Amino acid sequence: MVAFRNVVVHRYLRVDPRIVRSIVERDLGDLLAFVAAVEERLRRG
């Protein structure tokens, strides 16, 4: 998930929607955990 974030946030590569969909379908748990961690971090400031 970290490598995926690097691609999206830093635009290291072109983002292919088919690859994004595949990652979401295959690793949805990882994505949800990442979102929860970001939300918690934002709440703490």
FIDOMI-698619 format. One record per residue (C-alpha): residue number from 1; x, y, z. Coordinates in Angstrom, 3 decimals. Example, Ala and Ser with C-alpha at 12.3 -4.5 7.8 and 13.67 -1.06 7.14 Angstrom:
# FIDOMI-698619
{pos->1 x->12.300 y->-4.500 z->7.800}
{pos->2 x->13.670 y->-1.060 z->7.140}
//
This chain:
# FIDOMI-698619
{pos->1 x->0.000 y->0.000 z->0.000}
{pos->2 x->2.920 y->2.369 z->0.679}
{pos->3 x->4.255 y->1.920 z->-2.839}
{pos->4 x->0.784 y->2.585 z->-4.239}
{pos->5 x->0.515 y->5.760 z->-2.147}
{pos->6 x->3.883 y->6.923 z->-3.449}
{pos->7 x->2.733 y->6.506 z->-7.024}
{pos->8 x->-0.519 y->8.384 z->-6.436}
{pos->9 x->0.759 y->11.135 z->-4.128}
{pos->10 x->4.079 y->11.815 z->-5.806}
{pos->11 x->2.963 y->10.968 z->-9.342}
{pos->12 x->6.020 y->8.806 z->-9.963}
{pos->13 x->4.126 y->6.998 z->-12.689}
{pos->14 x->0.961 y->7.396 z->-14.679}
{pos->15 x->-1.956 y->5.988 z->-12.730}
{pos->16 x->-3.793 y->3.261 z->-14.656}
{pos->17 x->-7.423 y->2.968 z->-13.475}
{pos->18 x->-7.355 y->-0.787 z->-14.158}
{pos->19 x->-4.438 y->-1.203 z->-11.779}
{pos->20 x->-6.146 y->0.956 z->-9.140}
{pos->21 x->-9.269 y->-1.195 z->-9.404}
{pos->22 x->-7.220 y->-4.375 z->-9.118}
{pos->23 x->-5.441 y->-3.091 z->-6.007}
{pos->24 x->-8.726 y->-2.043 z->-4.396}
{pos->25 x->-10.377 y->-5.375 z->-5.169}
{pos->26 x->-7.410 y->-7.460 z->-4.032}
{pos->27 x->-6.214 y->-5.401 z->-1.054}
{pos->28 x->-9.336 y->-3.659 z->0.205}
{pos->29 x->-8.487 y->-4.515 z->3.823}
{pos->30 x->-5.099 y->-2.811 z->3.513}
{pos->31 x->-6.711 y->0.234 z->1.928}
{pos->32 x->-9.327 y->0.508 z->4.673}
{pos->33 x->-6.649 y->0.162 z->7.365}
{pos->34 x->-4.635 y->2.925 z->5.688}
{pos->35 x->-7.688 y->5.203 z->5.560}
{pos->36 x->-8.433 y->4.509 z->9.237}
{pos->37 x->-4.833 y->5.349 z->10.165}
{pos->38 x->-4.982 y->8.625 z->8.231}
{pos->39 x->-8.302 y->9.543 z->9.858}
{pos->40 x->-6.901 y->8.820 z->13.324}
{pos->41 x->-3.822 y->10.894 z->12.613}
{pos->42 x->-5.932 y->13.821 z->11.428}
{pos->43 x->-8.087 y->13.647 z->14.554}
{pos->44 x->-5.015 y->13.819 z->16.792}
{pos->45 x->-3.655 y->16.778 z->14.871}
//
